[in-house]
């Protein structure tokens, strides 16, 4: 079984990125836009992405959106 404590750092880091880059976006809005970006830009199924990779992608998504 995976260590459930791994989620603490993931959610803490995710929360910081959300508050820093998309403070006005609702959670559903953020997740929908982020997952759509993963599907179109990364051609990945979110079901199989590990948390550490998801954070890397989310950081990349933040940079991508900043350029728009």
ABEGO torsion letter per residue (X at the ends): XBBAAAAAAAAAAAAAAAAAABAABBAAAAAAAAAAAAAAAAGBBAAABBAAAAAAAAAAAAAAAAAX
